[in-house]
């Protein structure tokens, strides 16, 4: 059940052992031990928060190299809507797509078009009278993973339809295979990703035999390649399929706008998401129909692998959305084209979303209770400064680590100082005591009369 | 194990800490997520009741392998008509508390709804005591 692969990784040589990342991690997944940050693989949700906060750039995301394209007979780029936000306001979206083809892909399929499809699937799913309110979008994989790790009671609130990325990958393969007669497994689909969580999601799906998407290429890597070509790329340009709403999925609120569900709540930034999920868990948002939750501030345009500041990215994306509204062609009838109504089952998420008990102290409940009791005792003896100098994110986390045998109380520098003080006093006390043989006390030597 | 939290009347900033604490602890103990959610809701409602209505109170939580006992005792005005207070929508909360989004008359009914055993005692002018028990599902293999 433990997830083995994580996109987020530490570059040992660059880590200076500072404690910035441990305090920002929303699942308390990082500890500094032996002068280096260590990531707990069970708790990590690949949100990329540590990548953003590390001043030494010691955190990185593993993505696929462009050379992976060579493994396939035919390759299709799946650009995330957030990619369109990385270039100027005036950029023509078609030129971005043409640049992707020029840099080595055979074709492109917009994930924004996949988003149009995901919007349709979401609305279909919400017709189900048994779905639990608020129904939570599963489009952000870091949020899904957060729910698995920290809010398992909300798993059945997730809307289990495939993400825009998966929809795009699946349909791109189908269509291409039909059109060119190439078997689907010879067609490689590559997501141009704004975040590490998507990379992990792709690998997870692949490891379980689902290959809608074969690889994930960092937006950082694609950015330079596109930039080189953008100004000079000659026509013909690929035809645009995605609606303005589909493109708008790249920023927070995009899902709400696209689905037109008025009774919905929108939240972004992983720490804000946690606060809202706490409310959901307490049953205080049961009257809300739809919850759009994005781990990154700004939504996907704020992903850890994006180039531009998310607010500037938002400005750019809004401009791309507006420009797509001006297009005169009629909107695509994708429901008919892909016969979506008849095959809704095919678009139910293939990944089983299960609870990940990453915080459990012990397999045995009685033993876990004893440990929890010990934690309360230890935490009361710690200074409560939450300074992080011990390498754990706060005093309570250190108490947990001590009880689990992963740390000792003198890892706390204040505790250590206290003990040194006691020791120093004892030393002084001892130093004052000269050996009897040297004592010149008036009474000494005369006691034996 | 035993946890205790003090709740001050009118303190909406600190209220919620007992619920947050029990949630964290139950997650660590590995209690079924749905059961843990119920315990957190009961605790939260107990805290809010004290913050809204009483002057001072204590929430004590006992976690045993087979059940969780949540006990809330307060010094406060007490409840004159307990059967009425147990009805959904009944509330004596003041207008300004309702403006803060609390006092919808769901507190006690919710506590009863989410617990397996529920007892309430109150004396007007003295205070109220509530005891809620949540039974833990037996784990296979035990």
Interface residues (C-beta under 8 A of the other chain):
Chain A: X150 X151 X152 X153 X278 X281 X282 X283 X355 X357 X359 X360 X361 X362 X363 X365 X366 X368 X369 X370 X371 X372 X373 X375 X376 X400
Chain B: X1 X2 X3 X19 X20 X23 X24 X25 X27 X28 X29 X30 X31 X33 X34 X36 X37 X40 X41 X44 X63 X64 X65 X110 X136 X139 X142
